[in-house]
Amino acid sequence: MILAELVNEVRSSGKLPPIEDIRAGLFYTAVKLEDGRAGVAATPRVLVTPRPRDAKDLRDLGTEKVLELALSPDPLLSAIGVATLNAFLSGSAEAIEGDLLDHLGVREDDRVGMVGYFAPFAEKLKGHVRELYIFERSERVEHVYPDWAEPLLLPGCDVVIISGTTFVNKTIDFVLEHTTNARKVAIAGPTTPLSVSLLGKIDILSGIRVTDPDRLLVLVSQGGGTKAIMSVARKVNLLKER
């Protein structure tokens, strides 16, 4: 399991600094470490277990246990764990700034698969590629297919863009099984783990690095979405070496 490998990568990297703060907002979850690093993960839109949390501070579990929540079957706890993972990975490698599409090399005759609805990417790609397949559980717009159609259409795609949210909902391994025919595979969005170890399986990791962790915590707590998150972060890309 790819997510378990990433958790082990961080866990074995040395002494883990304490967690300073955890915020679970409507759209994003954020974690700040005491050394100043911060990471985010998408808060699941539909919680399988939408019940109040126990009256305890998750920081009391210790950093390693909070990190391991990334592997939890509970959607909210998983988001907290993935945000913690992303905080640790936020500065672990050199990255190139800029938009994913600037590095993806999409061609006019490409069939493009998009796992998760990225409105800005979809608008730029519509009418400029041979086919655009978007797989999303909740959106119902042009070119959108249900997620169960992924095994039917992804194997025929030349380029695949996968939402980092697939790490929170544990579907990343399943999705990648159906992208082996693609020329380029990318993972995108604020939830994307920026680990060079993923570049053996992925061509581009397009995520963020938080520039103002304290402001991030405020925005997440107040229900800030992607636009708010990007006001305190930079888009960065890790590229597979050729």
C-alpha positions as CSV (number, residue, x, y, z in Angstrom):
1,M,0.0,0.0,0.0
2,I,1.6,3.3,-1.2
3,L,0.3,5.3,1.8
4,A,1.7,2.9,4.3
5,E,5.1,3.1,2.5
6,L,5.0,6.9,2.9
7,V,4.1,6.7,6.6
8,N,7.0,4.3,7.1
9,E,9.3,6.6,5.1
10,V,8.6,9.5,7.5
11,R,8.5,7.4,10.6
12,S,12.0,6.1,9.9
13,S,13.5,9.5,9.0
14,G,14.5,10.2,12.5
15,K,13.1,11.9,15.6
16,L,9.7,13.4,14.8
17,P,9.0,16.9,16.2
18,P,5.8,17.5,18.2
19,I,2.6,18.7,16.6
20,E,1.8,22.3,17.5
21,D,-1.8,22.5,16.1
22,I,-4.5,20.5,14.2
23,R,-7.4,22.1,12.5
24,A,-10.2,20.2,10.7
25,G,-12.2,22.6,8.6
26,L,-15.1,22.1,6.2
27,F,-13.0,21.8,3.1
28,Y,-9.4,21.3,4.3
29,T,-7.6,19.9,7.3
30,A,-4.3,21.4,8.4
31,V,-1.5,20.3,10.7
32,K,1.4,22.5,11.9
33,L,4.5,21.0,13.5
34,E,6.5,22.8,16.2
35,D,9.4,23.2,13.8
36,G,7.2,25.5,11.7
37,R,6.3,23.1,8.8
38,A,2.7,22.6,7.9
39,G,0.6,20.4,5.6
40,V,-2.9,20.1,4.5
41,A,-5.3,17.4,3.2
42,A,-8.8,17.7,1.8
43,T,-11.5,17.1,4.4
44,P,-13.8,14.3,3.0
45,R,-17.0,15.7,1.7
46,V,-19.1,12.8,2.9
47,L,-18.1,11.4,6.2
48,V,-18.9,7.7,6.6
49,T,-19.1,8.2,10.4
50,P,-20.4,11.7,10.9
51,R,-20.4,11.6,14.7
52,P,-18.9,14.0,17.2
53,R,-15.3,13.4,18.1
54,D,-14.4,12.3,21.6
55,A,-13.4,15.1,24.0
56,K,-9.7,14.6,23.7
57,D,-6.7,16.4,22.2
58,L,-5.3,14.3,19.4
59,R,-1.9,15.9,20.0
60,D,-1.7,13.9,23.2
61,L,-1.4,10.8,21.1
62,G,2.1,11.8,20.1
63,T,3.4,12.7,16.6
64,E,3.9,9.1,15.4
65,K,0.4,8.0,16.3
66,V,-1.2,11.1,14.6
67,L,0.9,10.3,11.5
68,E,-0.4,6.8,11.5
69,L,-4.0,8.1,11.4
70,A,-3.3,8.4,7.7
71,L,-4.1,4.7,7.5
72,S,-7.3,5.0,9.5
73,P,-10.6,3.8,7.9
74,D,-12.2,6.9,9.6
75,P,-12.3,9.6,6.8
76,L,-11.7,12.6,9.1
77,L,-8.9,10.9,11.1
78,S,-7.4,9.8,7.7
79,A,-7.4,13.5,6.6
80,I,-5.6,14.5,9.8
81,G,-3.0,11.8,9.3
82,V,-2.4,12.7,5.6
83,A,-2.1,16.4,6.5
84,T,0.6,15.4,9.1
85,L,2.4,13.3,6.5
86,N,2.3,16.3,4.1
87,A,3.8,18.6,6.8
88,F,6.8,16.3,7.1
89,L,7.2,16.0,3.3
90,S,6.7,19.7,2.6
91,G,10.4,20.6,2.4
92,S,12.0,17.2,1.6
93,A,13.0,17.8,-2.0
94,E,13.8,20.5,-4.5
95,A,10.7,21.5,-6.5
96,I,9.8,23.6,-9.6
97,E,7.2,26.2,-9.2
98,G,4.4,26.7,-11.7
99,D,1.2,25.1,-13.1
100,L,1.0,21.3,-13.7
101,L,-0.1,21.7,-17.3
102,D,3.1,23.6,-18.1
103,H,5.0,20.4,-17.4
104,L,2.6,17.7,-18.4
105,G,3.1,17.9,-22.2
106,V,-0.5,17.2,-23.2
107,R,-1.1,16.8,-26.9
108,E,-4.2,17.5,-29.1
109,D,-4.6,13.8,-29.9
110,D,-4.4,12.6,-26.3
111,R,-7.1,11.0,-24.3
112,V,-6.9,12.6,-20.8
113,G,-8.3,11.0,-17.7
114,M,-8.9,13.1,-14.6
115,V,-9.6,11.4,-11.3
116,G,-11.3,14.1,-9.3
117,Y,-12.8,17.3,-10.7
118,F,-10.2,20.0,-11.3
119,A,-12.3,22.8,-12.8
120,P,-9.3,25.0,-13.9
121,F,-7.6,22.0,-15.7
122,A,-10.9,20.9,-17.2
123,E,-11.6,24.3,-18.7
124,K,-8.1,24.5,-20.2
125,L,-8.3,21.0,-21.7
126,K,-11.8,21.0,-23.1
127,G,-11.7,21.2,-26.9
128,H,-7.9,20.9,-26.9
129,V,-7.6,17.1,-26.5
130,R,-9.1,14.2,-28.2
131,E,-11.1,13.0,-25.2
132,L,-11.5,14.2,-21.6
133,Y,-12.8,11.8,-19.0
134,I,-13.4,13.1,-15.5
135,F,-14.2,10.7,-12.7
136,E,-16.0,12.2,-9.8
137,R,-18.4,10.9,-7.2
138,S,-20.4,14.1,-6.7
139,E,-20.0,16.4,-9.7
140,R,-22.5,16.0,-12.6
141,V,-21.2,18.2,-15.4
142,E,-20.0,17.6,-19.0
143,H,-17.4,14.9,-19.4
144,V,-18.0,13.5,-15.9
145,Y,-18.2,9.8,-15.2
146,P,-18.8,7.9,-12.0
147,D,-15.8,6.5,-10.2
148,W,-16.8,2.9,-11.0
149,A,-16.1,3.7,-14.7
150,E,-12.3,4.2,-14.0
151,P,-11.3,0.6,-14.8
152,L,-13.3,0.9,-18.1
153,L,-11.8,4.2,-19.4
154,L,-8.4,4.9,-17.7
155,P,-6.5,2.1,-19.5
156,G,-7.2,3.9,-22.8
157,C,-5.9,7.3,-21.5
158,D,-2.6,8.8,-22.6
159,V,-2.4,11.2,-19.8
160,V,-3.9,10.8,-16.3
161,I,-4.3,13.5,-13.6
162,I,-5.1,12.1,-10.2
163,S,-6.4,14.1,-7.2
164,G,-4.2,13.9,-4.1
165,T,-7.5,13.2,-2.2
166,T,-7.1,9.6,-3.3
167,F,-4.6,9.2,-0.5
168,V,-7.3,10.2,2.0
169,N,-10.0,7.9,0.7
170,K,-7.4,5.1,0.1
171,T,-8.1,4.7,-3.6
172,I,-4.7,5.7,-5.0
173,D,-3.5,2.1,-5.4
174,F,-6.6,1.0,-7.2
175,V,-6.4,4.0,-9.6
176,L,-2.8,3.4,-10.4
177,E,-3.5,-0.2,-11.4
178,H,-5.4,1.2,-14.4
179,T,-2.9,3.8,-15.6
180,T,-0.1,1.5,-16.7
181,N,-0.7,2.4,-20.4
182,A,-0.5,6.2,-19.9
183,R,2.4,8.2,-21.2
184,K,2.2,10.6,-18.2
185,V,0.6,10.2,-14.8
186,A,0.4,13.1,-12.4
187,I,-1.0,13.6,-8.9
188,A,-2.2,17.1,-8.2
189,G,-3.8,19.3,-5.6
190,P,-3.0,20.5,-2.1
191,T,-3.3,17.0,-0.7
192,T,-0.5,15.6,-2.9
193,P,2.4,14.1,-0.8
194,L,5.6,15.6,-2.1
195,S,7.8,12.5,-1.8
196,V,10.5,11.7,-4.4
197,S,9.9,8.0,-3.6
198,L,6.6,8.3,-5.5
199,L,8.4,9.3,-8.7
200,G,9.1,5.6,-9.5
201,K,5.4,5.2,-10.1
202,I,4.3,8.8,-10.9
203,D,5.8,11.2,-13.5
204,I,4.8,14.5,-11.8
205,L,3.8,15.4,-8.2
206,S,2.0,18.8,-8.2
207,G,1.3,20.0,-4.7
208,I,1.9,23.0,-2.5
209,R,4.3,24.4,0.1
210,V,2.7,26.4,2.8
211,T,4.3,29.9,3.2
212,D,2.3,31.1,6.2
213,P,1.4,28.3,8.5
214,D,-0.3,30.4,11.2
215,R,-2.5,32.1,8.6
216,L,-3.3,28.7,7.1
217,L,-4.7,27.5,10.4
218,V,-7.0,30.5,10.6
219,L,-8.3,30.1,7.0
220,V,-8.9,26.4,7.4
221,S,-10.8,26.9,10.7
222,Q,-13.0,29.5,9.0
223,G,-14.0,27.1,6.2
224,G,-11.5,28.3,3.6
225,G,-11.4,26.4,0.3
226,T,-8.6,26.0,-2.3
227,K,-8.5,29.7,-3.2
228,A,-8.0,30.6,0.5
229,I,-5.3,27.9,0.9
230,M,-3.4,29.1,-2.2
231,S,-3.2,32.6,-0.7
232,V,-0.7,31.2,1.9
233,A,1.0,28.6,-0.3
234,R,3.0,28.1,-3.5
235,K,2.3,25.6,-6.2
236,V,5.3,23.3,-6.6
237,N,6.1,20.3,-8.8
238,L,8.4,17.3,-8.4
239,L,9.3,15.8,-11.8
240,K,10.5,12.3,-12.6
241,E,14.0,12.3,-14.0
242,R,14.3,11.2,-17.6
